[in-house]
Amino acid sequence: MKNAEPEHEQTPEPAGRPDSMIPGPPLIPFAEPWEYELHFPCDVRGPAVARTALKAVLGAHGLGEFTDRAELLTSELATNAVRYSLGPATVRLRWANPVLRVSVTDTCPEFPVSLVPGGPDEERGRGLLILDLLADDWGGCGLGEAVFGVGGKSVWFELVHGGGDPPPGGCAADGAGPRPPGLPVLAA
C-alpha cells in the first residue's frame, strides 16, 4: 500500500558551494540618510509589530543605543493611534545623522492633550510626559483632508546620537553635530 501523503522531490543543492548565500546590497553608510515606513491596520497588534520592526531596523543600522527610548516612545504613539483612531496608522523611521526621527501618523485629527495623572495607579494620561522626558525633541502636525477624505495627524519625536559620531565599526560621520535648539523643525 502506498503512503497517502504525496511524494515530494528534494530540491537539489546548487552546484559548487551548497552553503553559499547570495550577497546582498552594500550596507548604507552610517552618515547616509535612510527611511523606513510601516503601515498597519487599526488593530491592537499594530504597536507590537511596530516595536519589533523598529528594533530590527535600529539593530541592523548599528543604532542600538536608541532602542529602549525609541521603543517606548513608538509604543506610546502607536498605541494611541490604535486606541483613538478608526483607521490605519503609519510608523516612519528616518535617520539623518545624527538625528533619528520617528513619526506616527493616524486618521484621528485630535492631538493628545496633557492630563495630570490621577495617581500612581492611573493607566492613562502620561504619554506627553513620557515624550517630554525621553525625547530630545517632539511635535506634531495636522494633516487636513487628503484626496480620499481621510485627514488625521502626525506626531513625531527625535533622538540625537551623541555628538554625531558613528558607532564602533560605522562609517565616517559627516561632521554634523546635534541640531542647535531653536531651529524650526519640519513636521513628519
C-alpha positions, 0 to 999 in steps of 0.5 A, spaced: 500 500 500 502 506 498 503 512 503 497 517 502 501 523 503 504 525 496 511 524 494 515 530 494 522 531 490 528 534 494 530 540 491 537 539 489 543 543 492 546 548 487 552 546 484 559 548 487 558 551 494 551 548 497 552 553 503 553 559 499 548 565 500 547 570 495 550 577 497 546 582 498 546 590 497 552 594 500 550 596 507 548 604 507 553 608 510 552 610 517 552 618 515 547 616 509 540 618 510 535 612 510 527 611 511 523 606 513 515 606 513 510 601 516 503 601 515 498 597 519 491 596 520 487 599 526 488 593 530 491 592 537 497 588 534 499 594 530 504 597 536 507 590 537 509 589 530 511 596 530 516 595 536 519 589 533 520 592 526 523 598 529 528 594 533 530 590 527 531 596 523 535 600 529 539 593 530 541 592 523 543 600 522 548 599 528 543 604 532 542 600 538 543 605 543 536 608 541 532 602 542 529 602 549 527 610 548 525 609 541 521 603 543 517 606 548 516 612 545 513 608 538 509 604 543 506 610 546 504 613 539 502 607 536 498 605 541 494 611 541 493 611 534 490 604 535 486 606 541 483 613 538 483 612 531 478 608 526 483 607 521 490 605 519 496 608 522 503 609 519 510 608 523 516 612 519 523 611 521 528 616 518 535 617 520 539 623 518 545 623 522 545 624 527 538 625 528 533 619 528 526 621 527 520 617 528 513 619 526 506 616 527 501 618 523 493 616 524 486 618 521 484 621 528 485 629 527 485 630 535 492 631 538 493 628 545 492 633 550 496 633 557 492 630 563 495 630 570 495 623 572 490 621 577 495 617 581 500 612 581 495 607 579 492 611 573 493 607 566 492 613 562 494 620 561 502 620 561 504 619 554 506 627 553 510 626 559 513 620 557 515 624 550 517 630 554 522 626 558 525 621 553 525 625 547 530 630 545 525 633 541 517 632 539 511 635 535 506 634 531 502 636 525 495 636 522 494 633 516 487 636 513 483 632 508 487 628 503 484 626 496 480 620 499 477 624 505 481 621 510 485 627 514 488 625 521 495 627 524 502 626 525 506 626 531 513 625 531 519 625 536 527 625 535 533 622 538 540 625 537 546 620 537 551 623 541 555 628 538 554 625 531 559 620 531 558 613 528 558 607 532 564 602 533 565 599 526 560 605 522 562 609 517 565 616 517 560 621 520 559 627 516 561 632 521 554 634 523 553 635 530 546 635 534 541 640 531 542 647 535 535 648 539 531 653 536 531 651 529 524 650 526 523 643 525 519 640 519 513 636 521 513 628 519 
